[in-house]
Structures are given as C-alpha cells and as structure tokens.
C-alpha cells in the first residue's frame, strides 16, 4: 500500500462538495494530515505515551475516528498493562480497510479490534483510555454533549480522554491571527492559496470548531473531574480530560 501526495484541491473545482473521508482522501491521508495539522505527529506519539500512563490491567482502550490507525498503533506499541485490548472505530470503509492492513503488518502484541461503524453506537465498557484525535469536530454540535457523557460514564475511575481538536476563538483578533498563521503553515508545506481556499470551503459545514471554554464546560458537564490543554499550535489543541 503506497501513500500519495495530496493534490485533491490543486485544480479549480466547479462545484465543491462537502469534505468526506472517501477513497481519494484515504489514499492521500498521511500526506494530507501531516501537511495540514500542526503538531500531528507529536499528538499521535504522545497519545501513545498517555495511553501507557493511564491504561490499566484488564481494561479496554478506544480509538474513536481511528482513520488509518496511527493513534491505535502508537498506543499499541506503548501499552504494557496486561490483558488490555484496543478497539479502533471509524465509519469510513476506505479508512478502516487501510487501518486493518496497518494493524496486520504490525508486530506489537496488544489485541486490536478494528470496527467499521458509527461512534454513536459504541458501548464503552471498562475503558481506561479513550482517544479522539480530530474526531469530535465532525459531529454535529448538538450531538457532542451526549457522546462525551457516554464516554465519561464508560471510563473507569482515573481513566483519561485524549481529545484533539481544531478550535475557534471568541476574540476576533485572535481568530484572525491564528487563522492566518495556520494558512501560513500550510503554504510552507506546499499548499497553494487555491488549495487552502477550496479545502476550507469543503470543510465549512462539515468541521465545526468550538472555543476552548466551550470544550471545558462540556467536559465538566459530562462528568470529567479535570481537563487541560497539553499541546497547542495555533488553532489546533489536544486536551487531556480525567475521570
């Protein structure tokens, strides 16, 4: 399986459809996410470190919106607690197919169940760690509180949620600053202004970001005892929320 260079938005598109994780995106996803998300490799690697810290014997670890399995593999290679199992879930068949291929060629021994399905249908049981790296932002805002409540209810005492998201800012000056710096990051990684503009249009009604205070309030209401940002680069953050 070879990965390709992301040029999906390089040519003018007469009609820009809503962004979806289809076969085309799955094919270029490693290149796309590496060039589009500041700190992505750090977030994935440290998700493994956090899973190592919080995974407990006999528990289950969830990767929600697992895409090609990068976070699943990072956690699998770092978890040492006995009798743990990782459940990786995504609703994109092309993503899940490639994720299974990556898991099958990995030599780590922690069992992994790769599930094609809706995260809203997942039953969280004996969970010590739940990772949601850039997944919640694709849920309708009205659905987010219930999902986080179900995750919190399914986490064991002392369990952890790793929540990575693109965020918005209530201060207009900060919103402009971070947006412009993010676009500069993408240009430095080889994306043209046309690509940036067209992808932004494709994501406009699909990826709906929240402010950090909104995230904190929702996590508190869901039942998490504390939540703090452990990583931020421009308008991309990762939060660790503890049960």
C-alpha positions in Angstrom: 0.0 0.0 0.0 1.7 3.2 -1.1 0.6 6.6 0.0 0.2 9.5 -2.4 0.8 13.2 -2.5 -2.3 15.3 -1.6 -3.4 17.3 -4.6 -7.1 16.8 -4.2 -7.8 20.6 -4.2 -5.0 21.7 -6.5 -7.2 22.3 -9.6 -10.2 24.7 -9.7 -13.4 22.8 -8.9 -16.6 24.0 -10.4 -18.6 22.6 -7.5 -17.0 22.0 -4.1 -18.7 19.1 -2.3 -18.7 18.7 1.5 -15.5 17.0 2.7 -15.7 13.3 3.3 -13.3 10.5 4.2 -13.7 8.7 0.9 -11.3 6.5 -1.1 -9.5 9.6 -2.5 -8.9 11.0 0.9 -7.8 7.7 2.4 -5.2 7.3 -0.4 -3.5 10.7 0.4 -4.4 10.9 4.1 -0.9 10.5 5.6 0.4 13.3 3.4 -2.7 15.5 3.9 -2.8 15.3 7.7 1.0 15.7 8.0 0.9 18.9 6.0 -2.4 20.2 7.3 -2.4 19.7 11.1 0.4 21.4 13.0 1.9 19.0 15.5 0.0 16.0 14.3 3.0 13.6 14.7 3.6 14.9 18.2 0.0 14.4 19.2 -0.1 10.9 17.8 3.2 9.9 19.5 2.2 11.4 22.9 -1.2 9.7 22.7 0.8 6.6 22.9 2.7 7.9 26.0 -0.5 8.9 27.7 -2.1 5.5 27.0 1.0 3.9 28.5 0.4 6.0 31.7 -3.4 5.5 32.0 -4.1 2.1 30.6 -4.8 -0.4 33.5 -4.8 -4.2 33.6 -7.8 -5.8 32.1 -9.2 -2.6 30.6 -10.2 -1.5 27.1 -8.7 1.4 25.2 -10.7 3.1 22.4 -9.5 5.0 19.4 -12.6 6.8 18.0 -12.3 8.0 14.5 -9.2 5.9 14.1 -8.7 6.7 10.3 -5.6 4.8 9.1 -4.7 3.6 12.7 -1.8 6.0 13.5 -3.0 6.6 17.1 -4.0 3.0 17.5 -0.5 1.9 16.6 1.1 4.5 18.8 -0.9 3.3 21.8 -0.4 -0.4 21.0 3.3 0.0 21.0 3.4 1.8 24.3 0.8 -0.1 26.4 2.3 -2.5 28.9 -0.6 -3.2 31.2 -1.6 -6.9 30.9 -4.9 -8.0 29.3 -5.6 -4.7 27.6 -7.5 -4.5 24.3 -7.7 -1.7 21.8 -11.0 -1.0 20.0 -10.5 1.2 16.9 -13.6 2.6 15.3 -14.3 4.6 12.2 -17.3 5.0 9.8 -15.2 5.2 6.6 -14.8 1.9 4.9 -11.7 3.0 2.9 -10.1 4.2 6.1 -10.9 1.0 8.0 -9.6 -1.2 5.2 -6.3 0.5 5.3 -6.2 0.6 9.1 -6.7 -3.2 9.1 -3.8 -3.6 6.7 -1.6 -1.5 9.0 -2.6 -3.5 12.1 -2.0 -6.8 10.3 1.6 -5.8 9.5 2.4 -4.5 13.0 4.3 -6.9 15.3 3.0 -5.5 18.6 1.0 -7.9 20.7 -1.8 -5.9 22.3 -5.0 -7.2 20.7 -6.8 -4.7 18.4 -10.4 -4.9 17.2 -11.0 -2.7 14.2 -14.6 -1.8 13.8 -16.4 -0.2 10.9 -19.3 1.6 12.4 -20.8 4.7 13.9 -19.1 6.0 17.1 -22.5 7.0 18.4 -23.3 3.3 18.6 -20.2 2.3 20.6 -20.8 0.9 24.1 -17.9 1.9 26.3 -17.0 -0.8 28.8 -14.2 -1.0 31.3 -12.4 1.9 29.5 -9.2 3.2 30.9 -8.3 5.4 27.9 -10.3 6.9 25.1 -8.6 8.8 22.2 -10.5 11.1 19.9 -7.9 12.8 17.7 -9.7 15.3 15.4 -13.0 13.4 15.5 -15.4 15.2 17.8 -15.3 18.3 15.5 -17.0 16.3 12.7 -20.0 15.6 15.0 -23.0 17.9 14.9 -22.6 20.3 17.9 -25.9 19.1 19.4 -24.6 15.5 19.5 -21.3 16.3 21.2 -22.5 16.5 24.9 -24.3 13.1 24.8 -21.2 11.4 23.3 -18.9 12.8 25.9 -21.3 11.9 28.6 -21.3 8.3 27.4 -17.5 8.2 27.2 -17.2 9.6 30.8 -19.7 7.1 32.1 -17.8 4.3 30.4 -14.4 5.3 31.8 -13.0 3.6 34.9 -12.2 5.9 37.8 -8.9 7.6 37.0 -9.4 7.0 33.3 -8.4 9.5 30.6 -9.8 11.0 27.4 -7.4 12.4 24.9 -9.3 15.0 22.9 -7.6 16.7 20.0 -9.5 19.4 18.0 -9.3 22.4 15.8 -10.6 25.3 17.9 -12.2 28.7 17.4 -11.5 31.9 19.3 -14.1 34.2 20.8 -11.7 37.2 20.4 -11.8 38.3 16.7 -8.2 39.4 16.7 -7.0 36.1 18.0 -9.2 34.3 15.5 -7.7 36.3 12.6 -4.2 35.8 14.0 -4.4 32.0 14.4 -6.2 31.5 11.1 -3.6 33.5 9.2 -0.7 31.7 11.0 -2.4 28.3 10.1 -2.7 29.3 6.5 1.0 30.3 6.5 1.8 26.9 8.0 0.0 25.2 5.1 1.7 27.4 2.5 5.1 26.5 4.0 4.1 22.8 3.5 3.5 23.4 -0.2 -0.3 24.1 -0.4 -1.4 26.9 -2.8 -3.9 29.6 -1.9 -6.3 27.8 -4.2 -5.9 24.5 -2.3 -6.3 26.3 1.0 -9.4 28.1 -0.1 -11.1 25.2 -1.7 -10.5 22.8 1.1 -11.7 25.4 3.6 -15.0 25.6 1.6 -15.3 21.8 1.6 -14.9 21.7 5.4 -17.1 24.8 6.1 -20.3 22.9 7.1 -18.6 19.6 8.0 -15.9 20.6 10.6 -17.5 23.0 13.1 -14.9 24.1 15.8 -15.6 25.1 19.4 -13.8 27.5 21.6 -11.7 26.1 24.5 -14.1 27.4 27.1 -16.9 25.5 25.4 -14.8 22.3 25.4 -14.0 22.7 29.1 -17.6 23.4 30.1 -18.9 20.4 28.1 -16.3 18.1 29.6 -17.2 19.2 33.1 -20.9 18.7 32.4 -20.1 15.2 31.0 -18.6 14.2 34.3 -14.8 14.7 33.9 -13.1 15.9 37.1 -10.5 18.0 35.2 -9.4 19.0 31.7 -6.4 20.9 30.5 -4.6 21.5 27.2 -1.3 19.6 27.0 -0.5 20.7 23.4 -1.4 23.7 21.2 -0.1 25.0 17.9 -2.1 27.9 16.5 -5.8 26.7 16.3 -5.1 23.1 17.0 -5.1 21.7 20.5 -5.0 18.4 22.4 -6.7 18.2 25.8 -6.3 15.6 28.5 -9.5 15.1 30.5 -9.5 12.9 33.6 -12.4 10.9 35.0 
